[in-house]
Amino acid sequence: MRILILGGTSEASALASALAMRSDVAPMLSLAGRTENPLPPPIPFRVGGFGGPEGLRAYLARERFDAVVDATHPFATQMSRHAALACEGARVPLLVFSRPAWTRQDGDDWLDVESVEAAVGALGEAPRRVFLTQGRLQLAAFAAAPQHLYLVRAIDPPAKIAALRNCKLVLARGPFELADELALMKAEKIEILVSKNSGGAATYPKIEAARRLGVKVVMVRQPSGGDGRMAHDLASVLGWIETHRPAP
């Protein structure tokens, strides 16, 4: 059974690991290429786009995939739309492997906003020490609020970081434990954390650290999901794969 995994998340990595040693499936992991030096997965993989939904549809047909699992980031809405259109056109079953959004806990000081642009305005006029964790592709938006000191953590140096006049860059690869996040926020005297509500356990320690330290969180809401079939845990995904195995 040939399975295409649209990846780049911890969910995609978990699925790849679960399928790696099986002889009854032939998985392929597709990465967008946002990270220059990704950790090599335990299954065959490709890097880069497909050329829109039509390019993906042609790829599915050419490579004879039996099923697609969309395990992209919850905010990768364009890729998910393309996957839905391509799978519909190629008549290939599609499952979205996603994580539910985080919910507010006792002690959380969250300000929910609809977009990164709204997050910029939510920082306020007074200078603050801000930890940006919303993703490196939208750093330039914060140039509109140059009065703040920004802490940016990334695997590779972000292309748009020069737009931030007052910025400190930390190069590091996660996942980060709670102790790491507490130590970093204390050392940098962080007052505000900016995050997308991407859900999942892998990046939650920063949210817990903010709660413990009394740091305000400007939280970008997760986009609403599509109309397709969705699973939130690995066991459900593996079960779905079994039910979509092609007839011998």
C-alpha distance (Angstrom), angle and dihedral (degrees) to the residues before:
residue distance angle dihedral
M1 . . .
R2 3.80 . .
I3 3.81 113.9 .
L4 3.80 127.4 -176.4
I5 3.81 114.3 -153.4
L6 3.79 115.6 -162.5
G7 3.76 99.4 -151.5
G8 3.75 151.6 164.6
T9 3.82 96.5 129.6
S10 3.79 137.3 90.9
E11 3.82 87.7 -107.6
A12 3.80 90.6 57.9
S13 3.81 90.4 48.1
A14 3.80 91.6 50.8
L15 3.80 91.5 50.2
A16 3.80 91.9 47.1
S17 3.80 90.8 51.9
A18 3.82 91.5 48.1
L19 3.81 91.6 53.0
A20 3.80 98.7 37.6
M21 3.81 98.8 91.2
R22 3.80 97.9 37.8
S23 3.78 119.1 109.1
D24 3.81 95.2 -162.7
V25 3.81 95.8 66.0
A26 3.81 134.7 52.3
P27 3.81 106.7 -156.1
M28 3.80 125.7 -171.2
L29 3.80 121.3 -164.9
S30 3.80 118.5 -149.7
L31 3.81 118.9 -158.1
A32 3.78 124.3 -168.2
G33 3.81 93.2 -137.4
R34 3.81 97.1 -121.7
T35 3.83 90.9 133.4
E36 3.80 115.7 63.0
N37 3.81 96.3 -148.8
P38 3.82 109.4 25.1
L39 3.76 119.0 -175.7
P40 3.82 107.5 -98.7
P41 3.82 110.5 -105.1
P42 3.82 123.0 -134.0
I43 3.82 92.1 -114.7
P44 3.83 134.5 54.2
F45 3.79 112.2 -74.0
R46 3.77 144.1 -176.7
V47 3.81 130.6 -154.6
G48 3.80 128.2 -143.9
G49 3.78 141.9 34.9
F50 3.78 130.1 -55.6
G51 3.78 101.4 -135.5
G52 3.79 99.0 -97.9
P53 3.79 128.4 -58.4
E54 3.80 93.5 -47.3
G55 3.79 91.1 53.5
L56 3.79 90.8 49.6
R57 3.80 91.8 46.9
A58 3.81 90.1 52.9
Y59 3.81 90.9 47.5
L60 3.81 91.9 51.8
A61 3.80 91.2 51.2
R62 3.80 95.4 43.6
E63 3.80 94.3 48.9
R64 3.83 93.3 40.1
F65 3.80 97.6 -129.3
D66 3.79 115.8 -174.0
A67 3.81 97.0 -159.9
V68 3.82 142.2 3.5
V69 3.80 127.8 -143.6
D70 3.80 113.6 -161.9
A71 3.82 103.4 -151.4
T72 3.80 95.9 158.2
H73 3.79 123.9 134.1
P74 3.83 114.4 -69.9
F75 3.82 88.3 -117.8
A76 3.84 93.9 51.4
T77 3.79 89.4 95.9
Q78 3.81 96.9 153.0
M79 3.80 93.2 55.8
S80 3.80 91.0 47.6
R81 3.82 91.2 51.0
H82 3.79 90.3 49.8
A83 3.80 91.3 48.8
A84 3.81 91.8 51.7
L85 3.81 92.6 49.7
A86 3.80 93.5 44.6
C87 3.80 94.8 48.3
E88 3.78 91.4 47.6
G89 3.80 90.5 51.3
A90 3.80 93.8 45.7
R91 3.82 93.3 40.7
V92 3.80 91.2 -125.9
P93 3.83 118.1 146.2
L94 3.82 114.5 -112.2
L95 3.79 131.2 -158.8
V96 3.81 124.5 -173.6
F97 3.81 110.7 -142.0
S98 3.78 102.0 -161.5
R99 3.76 140.4 152.5
P100 3.78 125.3 -121.7
A101 3.79 116.1 -111.8
W102 3.80 119.6 -97.7
T103 3.79 115.8 -98.6
R104 3.77 126.5 -142.2
Q105 3.82 114.6 -94.7
D106 3.80 130.5 -161.1
G107 3.79 107.9 -74.6
D108 3.82 96.1 24.6
D109 3.81 115.4 132.1
W110 3.80 101.5 -159.3
L111 3.77 132.0 166.9
D112 3.82 107.9 -164.8
V113 3.80 117.1 -147.9
E114 3.80 133.7 176.9
S115 3.81 100.1 -130.8
V116 3.78 145.8 9.1
E117 3.80 88.7 -103.8
A118 3.81 88.9 57.0
A119 3.80 89.0 48.8
V120 3.80 89.7 59.1
G121 3.80 91.5 57.2
A122 3.80 91.7 44.7
L123 3.80 91.2 63.8
G124 3.80 90.3 76.0
E125 3.79 133.1 -139.7
A126 3.82 99.3 -78.6
P127 3.82 114.6 87.7
R128 3.81 112.6 -99.1
R129 3.79 137.4 177.6
V130 3.81 102.7 -113.7
F131 3.80 129.7 -169.1
L132 3.83 108.4 -151.4
T133 3.81 113.0 -154.2
Q134 3.81 100.2 150.2
G135 3.81 94.0 104.1
R136 3.76 135.2 -75.6
L137 3.81 96.3 -104.9
Q138 3.81 92.4 71.6
L139 3.78 100.4 43.5
A140 3.79 94.3 110.3
A141 3.81 90.9 67.5
F142 3.81 89.5 71.3
A143 3.80 91.5 60.9
A144 3.80 84.1 83.7
A145 3.82 87.8 71.2
P146 3.83 103.1 46.2
Q147 3.82 94.7 161.1
H148 3.81 92.6 81.1
L149 3.80 129.1 82.8
Y150 3.80 107.5 -126.5
L151 3.79 127.2 -154.5
V152 3.81 112.1 -159.1
R153 3.80 124.1 -172.5
A154 3.79 119.3 -168.1
I155 3.80 142.2 153.2
D156 3.83 92.2 -128.5
P157 3.82 128.4 23.2
P158 3.84 105.2 -87.2
A159 3.79 115.6 -119.7
K160 3.83 93.3 -135.8
I161 3.79 98.7 46.1
A162 3.81 92.4 102.9
A163 3.82 87.3 70.2
L164 3.82 88.8 71.1
R165 3.78 108.6 80.9
N166 3.81 96.4 -167.2
C167 3.78 107.3 38.4
K168 3.80 142.7 135.4
L169 3.82 118.8 -155.6
V170 3.81 123.2 -152.4
L171 3.81 116.0 -171.2
A172 3.80 111.1 -151.6
R173 3.78 139.9 134.9
G174 3.81 120.5 -131.6
P175 2.90 164.3 -125.0
F176 3.81 92.3 113.4
E177 3.78 123.1 -161.2
L178 3.80 123.9 -134.6
A179 3.81 91.2 -104.7
D180 3.82 89.8 55.0
E181 3.79 92.8 51.3
L182 3.79 93.5 46.0
A183 3.80 91.7 50.0
L184 3.80 93.7 47.5
M185 3.81 95.6 47.5
K186 3.79 92.0 46.5
A187 3.81 93.6 47.5
E188 3.82 92.6 48.3
K189 3.83 93.7 41.5
I190 3.80 90.7 -128.5
E191 3.81 115.3 -163.4
I192 3.82 100.8 176.2
L193 3.81 131.9 28.5
V194 3.82 119.0 -157.7
S195 3.79 114.2 -157.0
K196 3.77 141.6 158.0
N197 3.78 113.2 -124.7
S198 3.78 92.7 -116.2
G199 3.80 95.3 151.9
G200 3.79 125.9 -150.0
A201 3.77 133.0 98.6
A202 3.80 100.2 -92.3
T203 3.81 97.1 78.5
Y204 3.80 99.9 22.3
P205 3.84 95.7 99.7
K206 3.82 90.3 78.5
I207 3.81 89.1 57.1
E208 3.79 92.0 49.1
A209 3.80 90.5 46.5
A210 3.81 90.5 52.8
R211 3.81 89.7 51.0
R212 3.81 92.8 51.1
L213 3.80 93.1 46.8
G214 3.80 96.4 43.4
V215 3.81 92.3 -117.0
K216 3.81 116.9 159.0
V217 3.81 115.1 -120.9
V218 3.79 122.1 -148.6
M219 3.81 99.5 -156.0
V220 3.81 123.0 -163.1
R221 3.80 107.9 -147.0
Q222 3.79 119.1 -117.7
P223 3.81 114.1 -108.9
S224 3.78 116.1 -108.2
G225 3.79 114.0 -96.0
G226 3.77 125.1 -109.9
D227 3.78 127.9 -108.6
G228 3.80 95.8 -96.3
R229 3.79 130.6 105.3
M230 3.82 111.7 -74.8
A231 3.81 135.8 -167.2
H232 3.79 129.1 -171.9
D233 3.81 102.2 -166.0
L234 3.80 137.3 50.4
A235 3.81 95.3 -120.1
S236 3.81 90.7 57.8
V237 3.80 91.2 49.8
L238 3.80 92.6 50.4
G239 3.80 89.7 48.7
W240 3.80 91.1 50.4
I241 3.80 90.2 51.3
E242 3.81 90.3 54.8
T243 3.79 92.7 51.2
H244 3.82 90.7 51.4
R245 3.77 97.1 48.8
P246 3.84 107.8 131.2
A247 3.77 118.2 -111.9
P248 3.82 114.2 -96.5
